[in-house]
């Protein structure tokens, strides 16, 4: 049985933390094999996230969704354009191009069915996941190259990353850090219980595989949301001043001078 990965919640910024928890609850709503126990836990998580989100946004003069709508519209237009381009290849009398278009459309529907109804945060995760597959799986790469469709992929990645960047710029917290931390700790406590509940149910479920799709999707979301943390850690290491060996020796000797 797959295990649920560790989410670096303590290192998430406030906007990232809210996005992650919202995406987790969105994911469970789509899960086929629901449990009354998990339903209660999800409702508890949603209520606490809503309190934090209200607290987080209370000093905003303009709605976050309104500010982000233009960036969301651009990426959704690109996504729509990509689908239209692939649809057009279905009607051309070129068997090879038809097969490549069919391969990409099958993958598209796997990720993007009803994507317009998802939250802004969940859209970001879904598009990122699909683009990761389309730029790493050989059969999808082959189909993109055969159809000269890489332009659409480049543009979609750029616009999704642009939305992601503006999302966190707009949601950078301006409220009391202590109160925000208290809210985060309360949400994290419920999240930890939710993860323990899922693991427990997965172990006792018939065949131990009913909850594997949920665990697999959770791991994808955790991986996507952990990436900005890793990126910041890498940037900090690169930006850290490098002390030369001579400088280190000098500093060590200076310390010894005053070491009584």
C-alpha positions in Angstrom: 0.0 0.0 0.0 1.3 3.5 -0.8 2.0 5.8 2.1 1.1 9.5 2.2 4.1 11.8 1.7 5.1 14.4 4.2 3.8 17.9 3.5 6.2 20.7 4.5 3.3 22.6 6.2 5.6 24.5 8.6 7.4 26.0 5.6 4.4 27.0 3.5 3.6 30.6 3.3 0.1 31.6 4.4 -1.3 31.7 0.8 0.4 28.4 0.0 -1.0 26.8 3.2 -4.6 27.9 2.3 -4.2 26.7 -1.3 -2.9 23.3 -0.2 -5.7 22.7 2.3 -8.4 23.9 -0.2 -7.0 21.6 -2.9 -7.0 18.6 -0.4 -10.7 19.2 0.4 -11.5 19.6 -3.3 -9.8 16.4 -4.0 -11.8 14.5 -1.4 -15.1 15.8 -2.8 -14.3 14.0 -6.1 -13.3 10.8 -4.4 -15.7 7.9 -5.1 -15.4 5.8 -1.9 -16.3 8.3 0.8 -16.5 7.5 4.5 -18.8 9.1 7.1 -15.7 9.5 9.4 -13.7 11.2 6.6 -16.7 13.4 5.7 -16.8 14.8 9.2 -13.1 15.3 9.2 -13.2 17.1 5.9 -16.0 19.4 7.1 -14.0 20.3 10.2 -11.0 21.1 8.0 -13.1 23.2 5.6 -14.6 25.2 8.5 -11.1 26.0 9.9 -9.7 26.8 6.5 -12.6 29.2 5.9 -11.9 31.0 9.2 -8.2 31.4 8.3 -9.1 32.6 4.8 -11.5 35.2 6.1 -8.9 36.4 8.6 -6.2 36.4 5.9 -8.2 38.5 3.5 -10.1 40.8 5.9 -7.8 43.7 5.2 -8.0 43.4 1.4 -9.9 46.2 -0.3 -10.3 44.2 -3.5 -11.4 40.6 -3.9 -8.5 38.2 -4.5 -10.5 36.4 -7.2 -11.2 39.7 -9.0 -7.5 40.5 -9.1 -6.5 37.1 -10.3 -9.4 36.7 -12.8 -7.4 38.1 -15.8 -4.5 35.8 -15.2 -6.8 32.8 -14.8 -8.7 33.8 -18.0 -5.4 33.9 -20.0 -4.4 30.4 -18.9 -7.9 29.0 -19.5 -8.0 30.5 -23.0 -4.6 28.9 -23.7 -6.0 25.6 -22.4 -9.1 26.0 -24.6 -6.9 26.8 -27.6 -4.8 23.7 -27.1 -7.9 21.5 -27.0 -9.3 23.2 -30.1 -6.0 22.6 -31.9 -6.0 18.9 -31.0 -9.7 18.6 -31.9 -9.0 20.0 -35.4 -6.4 17.3 -36.0 -9.0 14.6 -35.4 -10.8 15.7 -38.6 -7.8 15.7 -40.9 -7.2 12.7 -43.1 -3.8 11.9 -41.7 -3.9 8.7 -39.7 -0.6 9.4 -37.9 -1.7 12.9 -36.9 -5.1 11.5 -35.8 -3.5 9.0 -33.5 -1.2 11.5 -32.0 -4.1 13.9 -31.4 -6.1 11.1 -29.9 -3.3 10.3 -27.5 -3.0 13.9 -26.3 -6.8 14.3 -26.0 -7.1 11.2 -23.9 -4.5 12.6 -21.5 -6.3 16.0 -21.6 -9.6 14.6 -20.6 -7.9 12.5 -17.8 -6.8 15.8 -16.2 -9.0 18.6 -17.4 -12.6 17.3 -17.4 -14.7 19.9 -15.6 -11.7 21.9 -14.8 -13.6 25.2 -15.2 -15.7 24.3 -12.1 -12.6 23.8 -9.9 -11.2 26.4 -7.5 -8.4 28.7 -8.8 -5.9 26.8 -6.6 -7.0 23.4 -7.8 -6.8 24.5 -11.4 -3.1 25.5 -10.8 -2.3 22.0 -9.4 -4.1 20.2 -12.2 -2.5 22.1 -15.0 1.0 21.7 -13.4 0.4 18.0 -13.1 -0.7 17.6 -16.7 2.2 19.7 -18.0 4.6 17.6 -15.9 3.3 14.5 -17.7 3.3 16.1 -21.2 7.0 17.2 -20.8 8.3 13.9 -19.4 6.3 10.9 -20.8 7.9 9.8 -24.1 4.6 9.0 -26.0 3.1 12.4 -25.1 6.3 14.2 -26.1 6.4 12.3 -29.4 2.8 13.3 -30.1 3.4 17.0 -29.3 6.4 17.0 -31.6 4.5 15.3 -34.4 1.7 17.8 -34.2 4.0 20.8 -33.8 2.0 21.7 -30.6 4.9 22.6 -28.4 4.0 26.3 -28.7 0.8 25.7 -26.8 2.6 23.8 -24.1 5.2 26.5 -23.6 2.5 29.2 -23.4 0.3 27.2 -21.0 3.2 26.6 -18.6 4.2 30.3 -18.7 0.6 31.4 -18.1 0.0 28.9 -15.3 3.3 30.0 -13.6 2.3 33.6 -14.1 -1.0 33.0 -12.3 0.9 31.1 -9.5 3.3 34.0 -9.1 0.5 36.6 -8.9 -1.5 34.4 -6.5 1.2 34.4 -3.9 2.1 38.1 -4.5 -1.5 39.0 -3.8 -2.0 36.7 -0.9 1.2 37.7 1.0 0.0 38.1 4.5 -0.4 41.5 6.1 -2.1 40.4 9.3 -0.8 39.6 12.7 1.7 36.7 12.4 0.9 35.3 15.9 -2.8 35.0 15.2 -2.1 33.5 11.8 0.2 30.9 13.3 -2.5 29.9 15.8 -5.0 29.4 13.0 -2.4 27.3 11.0 -1.7 25.1 14.0 -5.4 24.4 14.4 -5.8 23.5 10.8 -2.6 21.4 10.8 -3.9 19.4 13.8 -7.1 18.5 11.8 -5.1 17.7 8.7 -2.8 15.4 10.6 -5.8 13.5 12.0 -7.3 13.3 8.4 -4.1 11.7 7.2 -4.1 9.2 10.1 -7.7 8.4 9.3 -7.0 7.8 5.6 -4.1 5.6 6.4 -6.2 3.6 8.9 -9.1 3.1 6.5 -6.7 2.2 3.7 -5.3 -0.6 5.9 -8.6 -2.1 6.8 -10.3 -1.6 3.4 -11.0 -4.8 1.4 -8.0 -5.6 -0.8 -6.1 -2.6 0.6 -6.6 -0.8 -2.7 -9.8 1.2 -2.4 -8.0 4.3 -1.0 -4.9 4.0 -3.2 -6.3 6.5 -5.9 -6.9 9.0 -3.1 -3.5 8.5 -1.6 -1.8 8.7 -5.1 -3.6 12.0 -5.8 -2.8 13.4 -2.4 0.9 12.6 -3.0 0.8 14.5 -6.3 -0.7 17.5 -4.6 1.8 17.4 -1.8 4.7 17.1 -4.3 3.4 20.1 -6.2 3.0 22.2 -3.1 6.4 21.2 -1.6 8.2 22.3 -4.8 8.1 26.1 -4.0 9.6 25.3 -0.6 12.5 23.4 -2.2 13.0 26.2 -4.7 13.3 28.8 -1.9 15.8 26.6 -0.1 17.9 26.3 -3.2 17.7 30.0 -3.8 18.8 30.7 -0.2 21.8 28.4 -0.6 22.8 30.1 -3.8 22.4 33.6 -2.4 24.3 32.8 0.9 27.6 34.6 1.0 30.6 32.3 0.4 33.4 32.7 3.0 36.8 31.9 1.6 39.1 29.4 3.4 41.4 32.3 4.3 38.6 34.3 5.7 37.4 31.3 7.8 41.0 30.9 9.2 41.1 34.6 10.0 37.8 34.5 11.8 38.7 31.4 13.7 41.9 33.0 14.9 40.1 36.1 16.0 37.7 34.1 18.1 40.6 32.3 19.8 42.1 35.7 20.7 39.1 36.4 22.8 38.5 32.9 24.1 39.4 33.1 27.8 
